Amino acid sequence: MNKIVKAHLALLTVNLIYGANYSIVKKLEHYIDPFALVLIRVVVTMVLFWVTGLLVRDKEIEKKDFRKMMLLGIFAIALNQLLFIKGLFMGNAINAAIIMIFSPIVVILIEILFLKEKAPLIRIAGIVTGTVGAFTLLLFKPAGASGNSLLIGDILILINCISWSIYMVMVKPLMLKYKTVTVVKWVFLWGSMYVLPFAWSGIRAFNISGMGGVEWACMAYVVVGSTFIAYYLNTYALTELSASIAATYIYLQPVIAALFAISMKQDSLDSVKIVSALLIIIGIYLVSRSRKPLEKVAIVEVSSESDED
């Protein structure tokens, strides 16, 4: 098997992992506090990245960059993870997956507003189309208490999406300066410290004895699979494939999330979800057409839920 085929298989695996992650997280909502789950996830991943970092030689980090990494810990870990898991516990898997693919459009909007990038008509059309898709999903909700909870959950996912997009814009200069593991291990270290005060009470109340084999398998999937393994497979794929090719795989996530959620009887597909997803995908396509190949790396990197995942 040649390297190109392996890279495509790696990207397919990454998006399968992310797509299934939404439903697997939902399986844990009755067993653990959402913030406690976040703390376990980021601490274990942080340790894995620091162990991996021992095998990677890099130059010494400048003091000004340490301050940037401290700030990135807020956007990439604290806000991103706390809001994602809490929002997913309150909402549903398909909605969350659809909202998360809105991230590339948010990245481009931030670059236009704060980095003064050009905004040709096709890019503006893409931003507007994608935004209409996202807000269609937010505004058309079922009535009643469950509808209110779903709305709040989706809003938390959207804020998480914005937080992750800010991180992707801010981290790019550091990724060009240092190796990936060097940046990520420090971001996770600071992020773990920020999460701890919010998650401590949930950790103390965590009933380990209530977890069965299935729940522990789900926990391992969320903690290791959808963060550490998926991140490295994505990085490997980008060594063989262009960013623009890899970017197309993000469209698989809501499809995979929908299949898993429906098969596990956690959610159902309706016309609002379909229309919202199509509008966001059309929006991503339009803004991608107006970007240079090197600029499209932001679109690829956002495909991680958050952690894209």
C-alpha positions in Angstrom: 0.0 0.0 0.0 1.5 3.3 -1.1 1.8 6.4 1.1 -1.0 8.3 -0.6 -3.5 5.6 -0.1 -2.4 5.3 3.6 -2.9 9.1 4.0 -6.5 8.9 2.6 -7.2 6.0 4.9 -5.8 8.0 7.8 -8.2 11.0 7.0 -11.1 8.7 6.6 -10.3 7.1 10.0 -10.0 10.5 11.6 -13.4 11.6 10.4 -15.0 8.3 11.4 -13.6 8.8 14.8 -14.9 12.4 15.1 -18.3 11.5 13.6 -18.8 8.7 16.0 -17.5 10.7 18.9 -20.7 12.8 19.2 -22.9 9.8 20.0 -20.3 8.1 22.2 -20.0 11.2 24.4 -23.8 11.1 24.7 -23.6 7.6 26.1 -21.7 9.0 29.1 -24.1 11.8 30.0 -25.9 9.7 32.8 -22.6 8.5 34.4 -20.3 11.5 34.7 -20.5 15.2 35.1 -19.6 16.9 31.8 -16.9 19.0 33.3 -15.4 16.0 35.0 -15.3 14.2 31.7 -13.5 17.2 30.2 -10.9 17.2 33.0 -10.1 13.5 32.5 -9.9 14.0 28.8 -7.5 16.9 28.8 -5.3 15.6 31.6 -4.8 12.2 30.0 -4.2 13.8 26.6 -1.8 16.3 28.1 0.2 13.5 29.7 0.3 11.6 26.4 1.6 14.7 24.5 4.2 15.4 27.1 5.5 11.8 26.9 5.5 12.0 23.2 7.4 15.4 23.5 10.3 13.6 25.2 11.0 11.9 21.8 10.9 15.2 19.9 13.7 17.7 19.9 12.8 21.4 19.4 14.3 24.8 20.1 13.7 26.7 23.3 10.4 28.5 23.6 10.6 32.3 23.8 9.0 34.0 26.8 6.5 36.0 24.7 5.3 32.7 23.2 4.8 31.1 26.6 2.2 33.9 27.2 0.5 33.2 23.9 0.3 29.5 24.9 -1.3 30.4 28.2 -3.9 32.4 26.3 -4.4 29.6 23.8 -5.1 27.2 26.7 -8.3 29.2 27.3 -9.6 29.1 23.8 -8.4 25.7 22.7 -9.1 23.7 25.9 -11.1 25.5 28.6 -13.8 27.2 26.6 -13.6 24.7 23.7 -13.9 21.5 25.7 -16.1 22.7 28.6 -18.7 24.2 26.2 -18.6 21.3 23.7 -19.2 18.5 26.2 -21.8 20.5 28.2 -23.5 21.5 25.0 -23.5 18.0 23.7 -25.0 16.7 27.0 -27.8 19.2 26.7 -28.3 18.8 22.9 -28.0 16.1 20.4 -25.3 14.6 18.2 -26.5 15.6 14.8 -27.0 19.2 15.7 -23.5 19.4 17.3 -21.8 17.9 14.2 -23.6 20.3 11.9 -22.6 23.3 14.0 -19.0 22.2 14.2 -18.5 22.2 10.4 -19.4 25.9 10.6 -15.9 26.4 12.1 -14.0 27.1 8.8 -16.4 30.0 8.0 -15.8 31.5 11.5 -12.1 31.2 10.9 -12.3 33.2 7.7 -14.6 35.8 9.3 -12.1 36.3 12.1 -9.3 36.8 9.6 -11.3 39.3 7.6 -12.3 41.3 10.8 -9.1 41.2 12.7 -6.3 40.4 10.2 -7.7 42.6 7.5 -7.8 39.8 4.8 -9.5 40.6 1.6 -13.2 39.9 1.4 -14.2 39.3 -2.3 -17.8 38.9 -3.1 -17.7 35.1 -3.4 -16.2 34.9 0.2 -18.9 37.2 1.6 -21.5 35.0 -0.1 -20.0 31.9 1.5 -20.0 33.5 4.9 -23.6 34.6 4.6 -24.8 31.3 3.3 -23.0 29.3 6.0 -24.3 31.7 8.7 -27.9 31.4 7.5 -27.4 27.6 7.7 -26.1 27.7 11.3 -28.9 30.0 12.5 -31.5 28.0 10.8 -30.5 25.1 13.0 -30.6 27.3 16.1 -33.9 29.0 15.5 -36.2 26.1 14.4 -36.6 24.2 17.6 -39.4 22.0 19.0 -41.6 23.8 21.6 -41.3 22.9 25.3 -38.6 22.2 27.9 -36.7 19.9 25.7 -36.6 22.5 22.9 -35.2 25.1 25.3 -32.5 22.7 26.5 -31.7 21.8 22.9 -31.4 25.5 22.1 -29.1 26.2 25.0 -27.0 23.2 24.1 -26.7 24.3 20.5 -25.7 27.8 21.6 -22.9 26.4 23.8 -21.7 24.3 20.8 -21.7 27.5 18.6 -19.7 29.4 21.2 -17.3 26.5 21.4 -17.0 26.6 17.6 -16.1 30.3 17.8 -13.6 29.7 20.6 -11.9 26.9 18.6 -11.8 29.1 15.5 -10.1 31.9 17.4 -7.5 29.3 18.6 -6.8 28.2 15.0 -6.2 31.7 13.9 -3.9 32.5 16.8 -1.9 29.2 16.8 -0.8 29.3 13.2 2.3 31.5 13.8 3.4 29.3 16.6 2.9 26.1 14.5 5.3 27.6 11.9 7.8 28.5 14.6 7.8 25.3 16.7 7.0 21.6 16.2 3.4 20.6 16.7 3.9 18.5 19.8 5.8 21.4 21.5 2.9 23.8 21.1 0.1 21.3 21.9 1.7 19.9 25.1 1.9 23.4 26.6 -1.5 24.4 25.5 -3.0 21.3 27.1 -1.0 21.9 30.3 -2.4 25.4 30.7 -5.8 24.2 29.6 -5.8 21.5 32.3 -5.2 24.1 35.0 -8.0 26.3 33.7 -10.5 23.4 33.6 -9.6 22.1 37.1 -11.7 24.6 39.2 -14.8 24.0 37.1 -14.4 20.2 37.2 -13.2 19.5 40.7 -16.7 19.1 42.3 -17.7 16.8 39.4 -14.6 14.7 39.9 -15.3 14.3 43.6 -18.9 13.2 42.9 -17.9 10.8 40.1 -19.3 7.3 40.9 -16.7 5.0 39.4 -18.6 1.9 40.5 -21.6 2.9 38.4 -19.5 2.6 35.2 -19.7 -0.7 33.3 -17.5 -2.1 30.6 -19.3 -0.3 27.8 -19.1 3.0 29.6 -15.3 2.6 30.3 -14.8 1.7 26.6 -16.7 4.9 25.7 -14.5 6.9 28.1 -11.3 5.4 26.5 -12.6 6.3 23.1 -13.4 9.9 24.0 -10.2 10.5 26.0 -7.6 8.7 23.8 -9.3 8.0 20.4 -11.0 11.3 19.5 -8.1 13.4 20.8 -4.7 11.9 20.8 -5.0 9.2 18.0 -7.2 11.3 15.7 -4.8 14.3 16.0 -1.8 12.3 15.0 -3.5 10.5 12.1 -4.6 13.9 10.8 -1.0 15.2 11.1 0.3 12.2 9.3 -2.2 12.6 6.4 -1.1 16.2 5.9 2.5 15.1 5.2 1.3 13.3 2.1 -1.8 15.2 0.9 -2.5 18.8 0.2 -4.5 20.8 2.7 -7.2 21.4 0.1 -7.8 17.7 -0.4 -7.8 16.9 3.3 -10.3 19.7 3.8 -13.0 17.9 1.9 -13.1 15.2 4.5 -14.8 17.5 7.0 -18.0 17.1 5.0 -18.2 13.5 6.2 -18.6 14.4 9.9 -22.3 15.3 10.0 -23.1 12.3 7.8 -21.2 9.9 10.0 -22.6 11.6 13.2 -26.2 11.2 11.8 -25.7 7.5 11.0 -24.3 6.7 14.4 -27.0 8.8 16.3 -29.8 7.2 14.3 -28.5 3.7 14.7 -28.1 4.2 18.5 -31.6 5.8 18.6 -30.3 9.0 20.1 -31.6 11.4 17.4 -33.4 11.5 14.1 -32.9 13.4 10.8 -35.4 16.0 9.7 -35.6 18.7 7.0 -34.2 21.5 9.2 -31.0 19.5 9.9 -30.6 18.6 6.2 -31.2 22.2 5.0 -28.8 23.6 7.6 -26.0 21.2 6.8 -26.3 21.8 3.0 -26.2 25.6 3.5 -23.1 25.4 5.7 -21.4 23.0 3.3 -22.2 25.4 0.3 -20.8 28.2 2.4 -17.5 26.4 3.1 -17.2 25.5 -0.6 -17.7 29.2 -1.6 -15.2 30.6 0.8 -12.7 27.8 0.0 -12.7 28.7 -3.6 -11.4 32.2 -2.8 -8.5 31.0 -0.7 -4.9 30.3 -1.7 -3.7 26.7 -1.2 -1.6 27.5 1.9 -4.4 29.4 3.5 -6.7 26.3 3.4 -4.7 24.7 6.2 -7.0 26.5 8.6 -10.0 24.7 7.1 -8.3 21.3 7.6 -7.2 21.9 11.1 -10.6 23.0 12.2 -11.9 19.6 11.2 -10.8 18.3 14.6 -13.8 18.7 16.9 -12.6 20.2 18.6 -10.0 19.1 20.0 -12.3 18.5 16.7 -13.5 17.6 17.7 
